[in-house]
């Protein structure tokens, strides 16, 4: 058995799910993705990861600016899909679209709902110090990630997970969870569960200003944000007027009377900076105009730039 599916998604995370559907017995009848956008230093119009994959497999592609106008809705309804799968698409779906497919619209969300509804569940879970997260497949409704839950798969968050590594784990988990959900749907074995709104919290979109490090905070909280904001937008601080991107750190359990943000050591063990509580050893950083470097490389080429006693500024 197989289902006819409209797929809607945009970034790499979504493309992995589309590939899983292409490799399955299901039939993708159309692919919806965001319009091409300027990207890179040259601001060249660039297709989404989902569009590139759809082109490679010669699938029909739709790139409406909005799904609110009647013409766009009529085109979607015309595909007569049994179900629409939505993964990090980026457009709001009006009620007419939600109800168009026979089985409605399913969404793959990167958290265990109702925790971390919203735009940045992966980053917010790391920032909050959560020990686990996962994937929820839900039946979409008019609310923001409020629909009935169809399937959940949990995933641990390791102490060294960045947003990128957790993204990659959830991407694989989501694809397998999606295929399992479609199998249950075909066999009428789904058991939808309502979300408990009293347990909900929201993963607000990441603001670039959040990535600016406040050294008065604890080393634990700063380290979480550095992991959460890697690879985008990347945590940063200023040293002698230069914007330094900080990508990887270890917490050092020391008590120091040095001012927060001061470099307290720079040796083979790394670059250690005082925080409001404890200290951070910077393992990977990036100076303006250069590639990211490890703590070992810092000693050889940057010792004159990172001097004990100098202070990072907020």
Order of alpha helices (4+ residues) and beta strands (2+ residues): beta-alpha-beta-beta-beta-alpha-beta-alpha-beta-alpha-beta-beta-alpha-beta-beta-alpha-beta-alpha-beta-beta-beta-beta-beta-beta-alpha-beta
